[in-house]
């Protein structure tokens, strides 16, 4: 079966690529989401859950930025230069995965007080929640398109309807 580069990345070098590129960033994002709900619904201003949320936000933001840089240099540029993409589905899968940096890096920067430092704690919490939600959306889109067999798309373009 043909597969997208997204799925190929996850299935190669088992189990390490799956852990590095999927398990760690997604488990951290899910941890952020769960702690975010606890913080919001219990109006938590400080303590263990708030600290965990902050540490995970910083770690995941910079970790995923590293993934973005690595994949951009070692996958996106070579595939684009050599016309190696497996249809538009492949581009969507990899592209949406990498767009995740737009959501996770600002969380890390916000937690470090580099951005949004003049915003109220409620405004920062709202931005935090929107950013983690955005990350979950784009990574799920990447997963869905990443699981599509790109050969189906080529066959479908030849269909007469």
Backbone as JSON Lines, residues from 0, in Angstrom:
{"i":0,"aa":"X","n":[0.84,-1.18,0.0],"ca":[0.0,0.0,0.0],"c":[0.89,1.25,0.0]}
{"i":1,"aa":"X","n":[0.54,2.18,-0.84],"ca":[1.22,3.47,-0.82],"c":[0.76,4.23,0.41]}
{"i":2,"aa":"X","n":[1.64,5.06,0.95],"ca":[1.23,5.86,2.1],"c":[1.84,7.24,2.0]}
{"i":3,"aa":"X","n":[1.25,8.15,2.75],"ca":[1.77,9.51,2.8],"c":[3.11,9.51,3.51]}
{"i":4,"aa":"X","n":[3.86,10.56,3.31],"ca":[5.13,10.69,4.02],"c":[4.9,10.82,5.52]}
{"i":5,"aa":"X","n":[3.77,11.39,5.89],"ca":[3.4,11.51,7.31],"c":[3.33,10.11,7.94]}
{"i":6,"aa":"X","n":[2.58,9.22,7.29],"ca":[2.42,7.87,7.83],"c":[3.72,7.09,7.72]}
{"i":7,"aa":"X","n":[4.45,7.3,6.64],"ca":[5.74,6.63,6.47],"c":[6.71,7.03,7.58]}
{"i":8,"aa":"X","n":[6.71,8.31,7.93],"ca":[7.57,8.79,9.02],"c":[7.25,8.06,10.32]}
{"i":9,"aa":"X","n":[5.96,7.9,10.6],"ca":[5.55,7.26,11.85],"c":[5.81,5.76,11.87]}
{"i":10,"aa":"X","n":[5.78,5.12,10.71],"ca":[5.99,3.67,10.67],"c":[7.45,3.28,10.53]}
{"i":11,"aa":"X","n":[8.29,4.19,10.05],"ca":[9.73,3.9,9.94],"c":[10.37,3.92,11.32]}
{"i":12,"aa":"X","n":[11.47,3.17,11.45],"ca":[12.29,3.19,12.67],"c":[11.46,2.92,13.93]}
{"i":13,"aa":"X","n":[10.62,1.92,13.86],"ca":[9.72,1.61,14.98],"c":[10.49,1.21,16.23]}
{"i":14,"aa":"X","n":[10.09,1.59,17.4],"ca":[8.97,2.48,17.74],"c":[9.39,3.94,17.87]}
{"i":15,"aa":"X","n":[10.65,4.25,17.56],"ca":[11.21,5.56,17.89],"c":[10.54,6.72,17.19]}
{"i":16,"aa":"X","n":[10.3,6.62,15.88],"ca":[9.65,7.74,15.19],"c":[8.24,7.98,15.72]}
{"i":17,"aa":"X","n":[7.54,6.9,16.0],"ca":[6.2,7.04,16.56],"c":[6.24,7.76,17.9]}
{"i":18,"aa":"X","n":[7.19,7.42,18.72],"ca":[7.34,8.06,20.04],"c":[7.75,9.52,19.87]}
{"i":19,"aa":"X","n":[8.78,9.77,19.06],"ca":[9.34,11.12,18.92],"c":[8.36,12.07,18.24]}
{"i":20,"aa":"X","n":[7.75,11.64,17.14],"ca":[6.95,12.54,16.32],"c":[5.46,12.53,16.65]}
{"i":21,"aa":"X","n":[4.98,11.5,17.36],"ca":[3.56,11.45,17.65],"c":[3.29,11.37,19.15]}
{"i":22,"aa":"X","n":[3.82,10.38,19.8],"ca":[3.46,10.14,21.2],"c":[3.82,11.32,22.11]}
{"i":23,"aa":"X","n":[5.05,11.77,22.06],"ca":[5.48,12.83,22.98],"c":[4.7,14.12,22.75]}
{"i":24,"aa":"X","n":[4.65,14.66,21.51],"ca":[3.92,15.93,21.36],"c":[2.43,15.81,21.65]}
{"i":25,"aa":"X","n":[1.82,14.69,21.27],"ca":[0.37,14.57,21.47],"c":[0.04,14.29,22.94]}
{"i":26,"aa":"X","n":[0.82,13.47,23.61],"ca":[0.57,13.24,25.03],"c":[0.76,14.54,25.82]}
{"i":27,"aa":"X","n":[1.76,15.31,25.45],"ca":[1.97,16.61,26.12],"c":[0.79,17.55,25.84]}
{"i":28,"aa":"X","n":[0.3,17.57,24.59],"ca":[-0.85,18.42,24.25],"c":[-2.1,17.97,24.99]}
{"i":29,"aa":"X","n":[-2.28,16.67,25.12],"ca":[-3.43,16.18,25.88],"c":[-3.3,16.5,27.36]}
{"i":30,"aa":"X","n":[-2.08,16.43,27.88],"ca":[-1.84,16.83,29.27],"c":[-2.17,18.31,29.45]}
{"i":31,"aa":"X","n":[-1.73,19.13,28.49],"ca":[-2.07,20.56,28.54],"c":[-3.58,20.77,28.54]}
{"i":32,"aa":"X","n":[-4.27,20.06,27.68],"ca":[-5.72,20.2,27.58],"c":[-6.42,19.8,28.87]}
{"i":33,"aa":"X","n":[-6.04,18.68,29.43],"ca":[-6.66,18.2,30.67],"c":[-6.39,19.15,31.82]}
{"i":34,"aa":"X","n":[-5.14,19.58,31.96],"ca":[-4.83,20.51,33.05],"c":[-5.52,21.85,32.82]}
{"i":35,"aa":"X","n":[-5.66,22.23,31.56],"ca":[-6.36,23.47,31.21],"c":[-7.8,23.42,31.71]}
{"i":36,"aa":"X","n":[-8.47,22.3,31.5],"ca":[-9.84,22.16,31.98],"c":[-9.91,22.24,33.51]}
{"i":37,"aa":"X","n":[-8.98,21.57,34.18],"ca":[-8.95,21.65,35.64],"c":[-8.76,23.09,36.11]}
{"i":38,"aa":"X","n":[-7.84,23.79,35.47],"ca":[-7.55,25.18,35.84],"c":[-8.77,26.07,35.6]}
{"i":39,"aa":"X","n":[-9.4,25.9,34.45],"ca":[-10.55,26.74,34.11],"c":[-11.77,26.46,35.0]}
{"i":40,"aa":"X","n":[-12.12,25.19,35.12],"ca":[-13.34,24.85,35.85],"c":[-13.22,25.0,37.36]}
{"i":41,"aa":"X","n":[-11.99,24.95,37.87],"ca":[-11.81,25.1,39.31],"c":[-11.19,26.44,39.68]}
{"i":42,"aa":"X","n":[-11.04,27.32,38.67],"ca":[-10.49,28.65,38.88],"c":[-9.18,28.6,39.66]}
{"i":43,"aa":"X","n":[-8.28,27.71,39.23],"ca":[-7.0,27.51,39.91],"c":[-6.04,28.62,39.49]}
{"i":44,"aa":"X","n":[-5.46,29.29,40.46],"ca":[-4.51,30.38,40.2],"c":[-3.06,29.96,40.45]}
{"i":45,"aa":"X","n":[-2.86,28.95,41.29],"ca":[-1.51,28.47,41.59],"c":[-1.59,27.05,42.12]}
{"i":46,"aa":"X","n":[-0.44,26.41,42.2],"ca":[-0.4,25.05,42.72],"c":[0.16,24.08,41.71]}
{"i":47,"aa":"X","n":[0.07,22.8,42.05],"ca":[0.68,21.73,41.26],"c":[0.16,21.63,39.84]}
{"i":48,"aa":"X","n":[-1.14,21.71,39.66],"ca":[-1.7,21.57,38.31],"c":[-1.29,22.76,37.44]}
{"i":49,"aa":"X","n":[-1.3,23.94,38.02],"ca":[-0.89,25.15,37.3],"c":[0.6,25.05,36.91]}
{"i":50,"aa":"X","n":[1.42,24.55,37.82],"ca":[2.85,24.38,37.55],"c":[3.07,23.33,36.47]}
{"i":51,"aa":"X","n":[2.35,22.21,36.56],"ca":[2.45,21.16,35.55],"c":[2.07,21.72,34.19]}
{"i":52,"aa":"X","n":[0.99,22.47,34.13],"ca":[0.52,23.06,32.88],"c":[1.6,23.96,32.29]}
{"i":53,"aa":"X","n":[2.23,24.76,33.13],"ca":[3.27,25.68,32.66],"c":[4.48,24.92,32.13]}
{"i":54,"aa":"X","n":[4.96,23.94,32.87],"ca":[6.14,23.16,32.47],"c":[5.87,22.41,31.17]}
{"i":55,"aa":"X","n":[4.71,21.78,31.08],"ca":[4.36,21.03,29.87],"c":[4.23,21.99,28.68]}
{"i":56,"aa":"X","n":[3.64,23.16,28.9],"ca":[3.5,24.13,27.82],"c":[4.85,24.59,27.28]}
{"i":57,"aa":"X","n":[5.78,24.85,28.17],"ca":[7.12,25.27,27.74],"c":[7.83,24.12,27.02]}
{"i":58,"aa":"X","n":[7.79,22.94,27.62],"ca":[8.46,21.79,27.03],"c":[7.89,21.47,25.65]}
{"i":59,"aa":"X","n":[6.57,21.34,25.55],"ca":[5.95,20.94,24.29],"c":[6.15,22.0,23.21]}
{"i":60,"aa":"X","n":[6.1,23.26,23.59],"ca":[6.3,24.33,22.61],"c":[7.67,24.27,21.97]}
{"i":61,"aa":"X","n":[8.7,24.1,22.8],"ca":[10.05,24.05,22.26],"c":[10.36,22.7,21.62]}
{"i":62,"aa":"X","n":[9.81,21.63,22.18],"ca":[10.01,20.3,21.6],"c":[9.44,20.26,20.17]}
{"i":63,"aa":"X","n":[8.22,20.75,20.03],"ca":[7.58,20.72,18.71],"c":[8.26,21.68,17.74]}
{"i":64,"aa":"X","n":[8.81,22.76,18.24],"ca":[9.57,23.67,17.38],"c":[10.79,22.94,16.83]}
{"i":65,"aa":"X","n":[11.44,22.13,17.65],"ca":[12.55,21.3,17.18],"c":[12.11,20.33,16.1]}
{"i":66,"aa":"X","n":[10.96,19.7,16.31],"ca":[10.42,18.78,15.3],"c":[10.16,19.54,14.0]}
{"i":67,"aa":"X","n":[9.54,20.71,14.12],"ca":[9.23,21.52,12.94],"c":[10.51,21.81,12.15]}
{"i":68,"aa":"X","n":[11.53,22.3,12.82],"ca":[12.78,22.65,12.14],"c":[13.39,21.42,11.48]}
{"i":69,"aa":"X","n":[13.45,20.31,12.22],"ca":[14.02,19.08,11.68],"c":[13.26,18.61,10.43]}
{"i":70,"aa":"X","n":[11.94,18.53,10.52],"ca":[11.15,18.02,9.4],"c":[11.13,19.0,8.22]}
{"i":71,"aa":"X","n":[11.14,20.28,8.51],"ca":[11.15,21.26,7.42],"c":[12.44,21.12,6.61]}
{"i":72,"aa":"X","n":[13.55,21.02,7.31],"ca":[14.85,20.92,6.62],"c":[15.07,19.56,5.97]}
{"i":73,"aa":"X","n":[14.63,18.49,6.62],"ca":[14.94,17.13,6.15],"c":[13.83,16.45,5.36]}
{"i":74,"aa":"X","n":[12.63,17.02,5.38],"ca":[11.52,16.4,4.65],"c":[10.89,17.38,3.66]}
{"i":75,"aa":"X","n":[10.42,18.51,4.14],"ca":[9.67,19.43,3.28],"c":[10.53,19.97,2.14]}
{"i":76,"aa":"X","n":[11.69,20.49,2.46],"ca":[12.54,21.07,1.42],"c":[12.97,20.01,0.39]}
{"i":77,"aa":"X","n":[13.48,18.85,0.82],"ca":[13.85,17.84,-0.19],"c":[12.67,17.34,-1.03]}
{"i":78,"aa":"X","n":[11.52,17.1,-0.4],"ca":[10.37,16.62,-1.17],"c":[9.88,17.66,-2.16]}
{"i":79,"aa":"X","n":[9.91,18.91,-1.75],"ca":[9.46,19.97,-2.63],"c":[10.45,20.17,-3.78]}
{"i":80,"aa":"X","n":[11.74,20.15,-3.48],"ca":[12.76,20.33,-4.53],"c":[12.75,19.21,-5.54]}
{"i":81,"aa":"X","n":[12.47,17.99,-5.09],"ca":[12.52,16.82,-5.96],"c":[11.15,16.37,-6.46]}
{"i":82,"aa":"X","n":[10.15,17.17,-6.2],"ca":[8.77,16.82,-6.6],"c":[8.4,15.42,-6.09]}
{"i":83,"aa":"X","n":[8.68,15.17,-4.81],"ca":[8.49,13.84,-4.25],"c":[7.19,13.64,-3.47]}
{"i":84,"aa":"X","n":[6.33,14.64,-3.47],"ca":[5.07,14.51,-2.72],"c":[4.16,13.48,-3.37]}
{"i":85,"aa":"X","n":[3.43,12.73,-2.56],"ca":[2.47,11.73,-3.04],"c":[1.09,12.36,-3.07]}
{"i":86,"aa":"X","n":[0.83,13.18,-4.01],"ca":[-0.43,13.92,-4.23],"c":[-0.63,15.01,-3.16]}
{"i":87,"aa":"X","n":[-1.69,15.77,-3.35],"ca":[-2.0,16.87,-2.44],"c":[-2.34,16.38,-1.04]}
{"i":88,"aa":"X","n":[-2.81,15.15,-0.93],"ca":[-3.13,14.6,0.38],"c":[-1.88,14.53,1.26]}
{"i":89,"aa":"X","n":[-0.79,14.17,0.66],"ca":[0.49,14.1,1.36],"c":[0.9,15.49,1.87]}
{"i":90,"aa":"X","n":[0.76,16.49,1.02],"ca":[1.09,17.86,1.4],"c":[0.21,18.34,2.55]}
{"i":91,"aa":"X","n":[-1.08,18.03,2.49],"ca":[-2.01,18.42,3.56],"c":[-1.63,17.74,4.87]}
{"i":92,"aa":"X","n":[-1.34,16.46,4.83],"ca":[-0.99,15.72,6.05],"c":[0.26,16.3,6.71]}
{"i":93,"aa":"X","n":[1.32,16.44,5.95],"ca":[2.57,16.96,6.5],"c":[2.42,18.43,6.88]}
{"i":94,"aa":"X","n":[1.76,19.19,6.0],"ca":[1.57,20.62,6.25],"c":[0.79,20.91,7.51]}
{"i":95,"aa":"X","n":[-0.32,20.23,7.71],"ca":[-1.11,20.46,8.91],"c":[-0.38,20.02,10.17]}
{"i":96,"aa":"X","n":[0.4,18.96,10.07],"ca":[1.2,18.54,11.21],"c":[2.17,19.66,11.59]}
{"i":97,"aa":"X","n":[2.87,20.19,10.6],"ca":[3.87,21.22,10.87],"c":[3.25,22.55,11.3]}
{"i":98,"aa":"X","n":[2.04,22.83,10.88],"ca":[1.36,24.06,11.31],"c":[1.17,24.07,12.83]}
{"i":99,"aa":"X","n":[1.25,22.92,13.44],"ca":[1.12,22.83,14.9],"c":[2.07,23.75,15.64]}
{"i":100,"aa":"X","n":[3.22,24.08,15.04],"ca":[4.18,24.97,15.69],"c":[3.59,26.36,15.9]}
{"i":101,"aa":"X","n":[2.68,26.77,15.03],"ca":[2.03,28.08,15.15],"c":[1.22,28.15,16.44]}
{"i":102,"aa":"X","n":[0.79,27.02,16.95],"ca":[-0.01,26.98,18.17],"c":[0.8,26.66,19.42]}
{"i":103,"aa":"X","n":[1.79,25.78,19.29],"ca":[2.54,25.37,20.49],"c":[3.66,26.33,20.88]}
{"i":104,"aa":"X","n":[4.36,26.88,19.93],"ca":[5.44,27.8,20.27],"c":[4.92,29.02,21.04]}
{"i":105,"aa":"X","n":[3.81,29.64,20.64],"ca":[3.3,30.77,21.43],"c":[2.94,30.4,22.87]}
{"i":106,"aa":"X","n":[2.52,29.16,23.1],"ca":[2.23,28.74,24.47],"c":[3.51,28.8,25.3]}
{"i":107,"aa":"X","n":[4.6,28.27,24.75],"ca":[5.88,28.3,25.47],"c":[6.33,29.73,25.71]}
{"i":108,"aa":"X","n":[6.22,30.56,24.69],"ca":[6.64,31.96,24.82],"c":[5.76,32.72,25.82]}
{"i":109,"aa":"X","n":[4.49,32.39,25.85],"ca":[3.58,33.02,26.81],"c":[3.93,32.58,28.23]}
{"i":110,"aa":"X","n":[4.22,31.31,28.41],"ca":[4.55,30.8,29.74],"c":[5.86,31.4,30.26]}
{"i":111,"aa":"X","n":[6.75,31.76,29.36],"ca":[8.02,32.37,29.75],"c":[7.92,33.89,29.9]}
{"i":112,"aa":"X","n":[6.73,34.43,29.63],"ca":[6.52,35.87,29.78],"c":[7.1,36.7,28.64]}
{"i":113,"aa":"X","n":[7.35,36.06,27.51],"ca":[7.93,36.77,26.36],"c":[6.84,37.45,25.55]}
{"i":114,"aa":"X","n":[5.69,36.8,25.42],"ca":[4.55,37.42,24.72],"c":[3.35,37.47,25.66]}
{"i":115,"aa":"X","n":[2.42,38.34,25.37],"ca":[1.18,38.53,26.13],"c":[1.41,38.9,27.58]}
{"i":116,"aa":"X","n":[2.56,39.48,27.89],"ca":[2.86,39.79,29.29],"c":[2.0,40.94,29.83]}
{"i":117,"aa":"X","n":[1.45,41.77,28.93],"ca":[0.6,42.88,29.37],"c":[-0.88,42.51,29.4]}
{"i":118,"aa":"X","n":[-1.19,41.28,29.11],"ca":[-2.58,40.8,29.14],"c":[-2.93,40.35,30.55]}
{"i":119,"aa":"X","n":[-4.22,40.39,30.84],"ca":[-4.68,39.9,32.14],"c":[-4.54,38.38,32.18]}
{"i":120,"aa":"X","n":[-4.62,37.8,33.36],"ca":[-4.49,36.34,33.47],"c":[-5.64,35.65,32.74]}
{"i":121,"aa":"X","n":[-6.83,36.25,32.76],"ca":[-7.96,35.66,32.02],"c":[-7.73,35.72,30.52]}
{"i":122,"aa":"X","n":[-7.16,36.8,30.01],"ca":[-6.87,36.91,28.59],"c":[-5.79,35.91,28.17]}
{"i":123,"aa":"X","n":[-4.8,35.74,29.02],"ca":[-3.75,34.76,28.73],"c":[-4.31,33.34,28.75]}
{"i":124,"aa":"X","n":[-5.18,33.07,29.72],"ca":[-5.79,31.73,29.81],"c":[-6.65,31.46,28.59]}
{"i":125,"aa":"X","n":[-7.37,32.48,28.13],"ca":[-8.2,32.31,26.93],"c":[-7.3,32.04,25.72]}
{"i":126,"aa":"X","n":[-6.21,32.8,25.57],"ca":[-5.29,32.58,24.47],"c":[-4.67,31.19,24.55]}
{"i":127,"aa":"X","n":[-4.3,30.78,25.76],"ca":[-3.72,29.45,26.0],"c":[-4.69,28.37,25.53]}
{"i":128,"aa":"X","n":[-5.94,28.5,25.91],"ca":[-6.96,27.51,25.56],"c":[-7.2,27.48,24.05]}
{"i":129,"aa":"X","n":[-7.25,28.64,23.42],"ca":[-7.44,28.7,21.97],"c":[-6.25,28.07,21.25]}
{"i":130,"aa":"X","n":[-5.05,28.34,21.73],"ca":[-3.85,27.79,21.09],"c":[-3.78,26.28,21.2]}
{"i":131,"aa":"X","n":[-4.06,25.73,22.37],"ca":[-4.0,24.28,22.51],"c":[-5.12,23.62,21.7]}
{"i":132,"aa":"X","n":[-6.28,24.27,21.65],"ca":[-7.37,23.75,20.83],"c":[-6.98,23.74,19.36]}
{"i":133,"aa":"X","n":[-6.34,24.81,18.91],"ca":[-5.9,24.88,17.52],"c":[-4.9,23.78,17.19]}
{"i":134,"aa":"X","n":[-3.99,23.52,18.12],"ca":[-3.02,22.45,17.9],"c":[-3.73,21.1,17.75]}
{"i":135,"aa":"X","n":[-4.68,20.83,18.61],"ca":[-5.39,19.56,18.53],"c":[-6.15,19.43,17.22]}
{"i":136,"aa":"X","n":[-6.73,20.51,16.74],"ca":[-7.46,20.47,15.47],"c":[-6.51,20.16,14.31]}
{"i":137,"aa":"X","n":[-5.41,20.91,14.21],"ca":[-4.52,20.69,13.05],"c":[-3.85,19.33,13.1]}
{"i":138,"aa":"X","n":[-3.53,18.84,14.29],"ca":[-2.91,17.51,14.34],"c":[-3.9,16.4,14.0]}
{"i":139,"aa":"X","n":[-5.16,16.6,14.33],"ca":[-6.16,15.6,13.94],"c":[-6.4,15.64,12.43]}
{"i":140,"aa":"X","n":[-6.39,16.81,11.83],"ca":[-6.5,16.89,10.38],"c":[-5.31,16.18,9.74]}
{"i":141,"aa":"X","n":[-4.12,16.42,10.27],"ca":[-2.92,15.75,9.76],"c":[-3.06,14.23,9.87]}
{"i":142,"aa":"X","n":[-3.56,13.76,11.0],"ca":[-3.71,12.31,11.19],"c":[-4.69,11.72,10.18]}
{"i":143,"aa":"X","n":[-5.81,12.41,9.99],"ca":[-6.83,11.9,9.07],"c":[-6.27,11.82,7.65]}
{"i":144,"aa":"X","n":[-5.7,12.92,7.16],"ca":[-5.15,12.92,5.81],"c":[-3.92,12.02,5.71]}
{"i":145,"aa":"X","n":[-3.17,11.91,6.79],"ca":[-1.99,11.05,6.79],"c":[-2.32,9.59,6.61]}
{"i":146,"aa":"X","n":[-3.52,9.18,7.0],"ca":[-3.92,7.77,6.89],"c":[-4.51,7.42,5.52]}
{"i":147,"aa":"X","n":[-4.74,8.43,4.69],"ca":[-5.29,8.17,3.36],"c":[-4.21,7.6,2.46]}
{"i":148,"aa":"X","n":[-4.57,6.6,1.68],"ca":[-3.68,6.04,0.68],"c":[-3.66,7.02,-0.49]}
{"i":149,"aa":"X","n":[-2.54,7.69,-0.77],"ca":[-2.51,8.68,-1.85],"c":[-2.83,8.11,-3.22]}
{"i":150,"aa":"X","n":[-2.66,6.81,-3.38],"ca":[-2.97,6.16,-4.66],"c":[-4.46,6.27,-4.97]}
{"i":151,"aa":"X","n":[-5.28,6.29,-3.93],"ca":[-6.73,6.43,-4.13],"c":[-7.04,7.76,-4.8]}
{"i":152,"aa":"X","n":[-6.36,8.8,-4.41],"ca":[-6.59,10.12,-4.97],"c":[-6.24,10.13,-6.46]}
{"i":153,"aa":"X","n":[-5.14,9.47,-6.82],"ca":[-4.78,9.39,-8.25],"c":[-5.84,8.63,-9.03]}
{"i":154,"aa":"X","n":[-6.36,7.54,-8.47],"ca":[-7.39,6.76,-9.13],"c":[-8.66,7.58,-9.25]}
{"i":155,"aa":"X","n":[-9.01,8.33,-8.21],"ca":[-10.25,9.11,-8.21],"c":[-10.23,10.22,-9.25]}
{"i":156,"aa":"X","n":[-9.06,10.77,-9.57],"ca":[-8.99,11.83,-10.57],"c":[-9.27,11.31,-11.97]}
{"i":157,"aa":"X","n":[-9.15,10.01,-12.17],"ca":[-9.4,9.41,-13.46],"c":[-10.84,8.89,-13.6]}
{"i":158,"aa":"X","n":[-11.63,9.01,-12.55],"ca":[-13.01,8.53,-12.57],"c":[-13.88,9.44,-13.43]}
{"i":159,"aa":"X","n":[-14.77,8.84,-14.18],"ca":[-15.73,9.61,-14.99],"c":[-17.06,9.6,-14.26]}
{"i":160,"aa":"X","n":[-17.51,10.78,-13.91],"ca":[-18.77,10.86,-13.16],"c":[-19.83,11.49,-14.02]}
